[in-house]
Amino acid sequence: MTINVRFFASLRERLGYADAELEMQTNLTANDVWNLSTQGEDMPANTLVAVNQEYVSLNETIQDGDEVAFFPPVTGG
């Protein structure tokens, strides 16, 4: 099972990398993907997650070949 992971904006800067690839033999949730690809780094509050360019909850089950993207909270005025 190969999962492509992408981090955007301040998450990319905080982690020091924009992409990761996970090879797993078990079903994962989006939250599991965060924990494995960041080595347990705390997830900022209100982080958005998308699977294959559709927003999902952190409990979403990830399938082989999925792209999981994490976006920091958006602020603005």
Secondary structure, 3 states (H helix, E strand, C coil): CEEEEEECHHHHHHHCCCEEEEECCCCEEHHHHHHHHCCCCCCCCCCEEEECCEEECCCCEECCCCEEEEECCCCCC
